[in-house]
């Protein structure tokens, strides 16, 4: 599986697994700051593709991927990444096209399964660095700009749930809700079941829900400080804040008493969070502005 991933992954033309992981770990460590390779604070274009077009920094020292450098297959791919990428991305589809229907099919396969595929794939990937730090929701944490986007999840096979990925970066899943589209998660889970992957790491559901609770309290408190709210909106939001505070205290007491946490209890807590944050979408929240 490592060999297949390294060979066919090279066909994305997004450099070697070693360099990609090195930059991605730097992104997580320094997200939204100067050391972030594709920092959204420098603009949408920079985060999307500008960081590649105007890359002036020398190659990184790879000091944050010492674990990957122990793998001989990873080192092999890193040494021959451009040859492997060209063979997989362009030569292979053109060869299959030629065997299927001659030179015309070879050209079509080269342009569609080769060039067009790489362009579309890269821009879908780049949207994670740009749009998923610009548009969407932050249900788990607002500590950084990463956002969840169901649309980006569709075009990237699950990676669009980027707020979750940044808050719980060691989890092999991105879309953790049953209705969220994350086929990459399903593939990894299947590989684990057949013995081709192992030691999958998952964040406990309780920890995820408590992150949602904490973020909901922060959102309500922030909205409550908005001077443009109507008196009725202030009352609704204040009540929601107090209700969530009570819920949080009750949950803390349960944990102190070492009560067993059931799926039903977590589902009830999620319903409480949704009900409290729904007040943020009520109409007539703000005083009317003069024309």
N, C-alpha and C positions, 0 to 999 in steps of 0.2 A: 504493500500500500504506500509506503514512503517513496519507493522508486517511481511508481505510477504517478503519484501526486507531484513529485519533483519534475518528472519528464513532461507531463501534460500541463502542469501548472505553469511551466516555462512558456507555453504557447500564449499566455496572456500578455506577454511582453511587458511585464511589470518588474523586471529584474529578478535577481536570484532570491530564493527563500531566505538566505542569510541577510542580504541587504534589506529586503522587505521587512523582515522581523526586527532588524536593528532600528530602522526608522519608525516602525509602528510602536515599538516599546518606548522610543524617545517621545513619540506623540502622546502616549498615555502618561508618561512621567511629567511632561512639561506642557500639557494641553492648554491652549490659549495663551501661552507665553512665548517669549522670543525664541527659546530653544526648540519649540514645537516645529517640526519640519514643514507641516502644512497648516500653519496657524490661521484660524478663521479671523482672528483679530486684524490680520493684514489685508482682509478683503476676500470677497467670494471668489474672484478670479484667481487670486494667489492660492487659496485653499484647494481650488478645483484642479488647475493645471499650471498656474504661474510658477509654483515652487519647483516644477520640473523644467519648464522652459527657460527659466533664468537661474538655474542652479549654479552658484559660484563656489559654494563651500567644497573643500576637499572631501574625498570619501571618508566615512566615519571609521573610527578605530575598531569597531566591532567588539568593544569591551563589554557591551550589555547582552551579547549573545554567545557567551562562552559555552553554555550548555549545548547549543546547536553546532558549534564548531567541533564538538567531539564526535559528531556523526559523519562518517566517511562519505556517505551518499550526499549529504548537504554540502560538504566541501567540494565534491566532484561536480555537483551542479553549479556551484558558484564559480568554479574555474572555467567551465564550458557553457555558461548560461546563454551567450549570444548564438552559438552554433545550435544548441538544443532548441532554443526558441524559434530560430529560423526554420529548422527542419520540421518542427511540430506545427507551427503556425501557418507556413506557406508551402513547403515542399510536400508534406504529407497530404493535405487536401488536393493539391494540384496533381499529385501522382494518382490518387484515387479517382479523380475526375478523368484523367487520361485513360486509365484502365477501363473506366465505365463507358466513355464515349469519345475518346480521341482528344485532339488538341483544343477543340472548341470547349468541350466539357472541362478540360484541364484549366483553361483560362477562366471560365466561369467559376470553378471551384476556388481558384486562386484569389479572385476578386471578391467573391461572396463569403465562402467559408474561411478565407484567409484574411484579406485586408479589411473588409466590412465588419467581419466578426470581431477582429482585434479593436477596431475603432469603437464599436458599440460597447464591447466589454469594458474597455478602459474608461470610457465616459460614465458608464454605470458605476464602476468602482470609484471613480473620482467624485461622484455625487455623494458618496459616503463621507468623504473628507470635506465637502463643501456644503451641500444642501442639508445633510444630516447634522450639521453644526449651525444651521441657519433657520430651517423651517421644521415645525413639528412640536411635539409635546415633551415635557420633562417630568414624567410621573414618579421617577425614583429619586432624582437628585437634581438640584439646580446649581451645584458647585461648579459645573463647567458648561460649555455651550452645547454639548452633545444632546441630540434630540431623537425621539422615536418618530418614524414616518412609515406608515403602512404601505404607501406607494413605493417608497424606496425598497421596502422589504420584498415587494413583488418583483422588481427588476433586478434585485441582487440576491435572490433566494434566501432571504431572511436577515441580511445584514442591516436592514433599515431600522431595526430596533436598537438604535445606537446609544440612547440614554442608558438602557439596561446594560449594554456592553461596557460602557465606561464605568458604571457604578459597580458592576460585578464582572470584572474583566476576565476572571479565571474560569467562569462558567462556560461550558462548551455550547450552551444555548444562547440565542438572542431573543427569540420570541418564546416567552415562557407561558403565555396564556394559551389555553386549548385552541382558541380561534385564530391565533396569530400564525401567519404564513412563514414557516422556517424549514424548508426542505433540507437545508444543510444539517440542521439538528437531527432530522429524521435519519439522514444517511449515516451520520456519526453513531447514532444510537443503534442502528442496524449493524454496523461494523462491529460494535461492541458485543452485540448478541451472538454474532458468528465467530467471535474470537480474533478479529482483525484490528481491533482497537481495545484499549483498556484504560483503567484508572480515570474514567470520566469524572470531572468535578462538577458538582451542582450546588448552587446556593440553596439552603433550606428555605422552604416556602414562608415560614414565619419571618425570617429576616427580610425577605422581599416585601411582604405586606407591611412590616413595621417601617421600612423605608418609604413606602407609599404614604403611610400615616404621617410620618415626620414631614414629608414634602407637602402634603395637603395642609398641615398646620402652618407651614411657612407661607404657602400661597395665600391662605386666608388672612394671615396676619399682615402680609404685604398689601393685599387689597384693602384691608381695613384702614390703612394709613393714607389711602388716596383721598385728597380733599374734595374731589368732584363727586363723591357718592351722595346719593339722596339719603334722607334720614331713615327711610324704610329699608334701604339697602344696608345701612350700618347696623340696623337691628337684626336683620336676617344673618348677616355675616358674623356679628358678635355671638348670636345664638349658636351658629355652626361652630365657631371657634370654641365656645364653652363646651359644646357637646363632644367635640373631638378630644378636648382636654380631659373630660370625664372618662371617655373611652380609653384613652392612653393610660390614665391612672388605674383603671380597672384591670387593664392588661398587665401593667407592672405588678399589681397585687397578685394576679394569677401566677405570674412567673415566680414571684417571691415565695409563693406557697407551693411551688413546683407542681402545679396542676398540669395534667396531660393536655397538650394542645391538639385538638382534632381538626379535621378538614372542615367540618361544619362551623367551628369557631372562627377559623380563618376566613371562610366564605362570609360569615356574618360581619366580620371586621371590614372586609372589602366593601360590603354593602353600606356600612356606616360611612366609610370614606367617600364613596360615590355620592351618597345622599348629602353629605356636608359640602362637597365641592360643587354640587349642582347649583347652589345658590349663586355661584360666580357667573352662571349663564342666564340668570333671570333678566327679563327685559326691564327697561327703565331703571337701570342701576345708577345712572349719572344724571346730574342736573342738566336740563336743556341749556344749550349754548345759544346766545343771541346771534342772529343772522349777521 
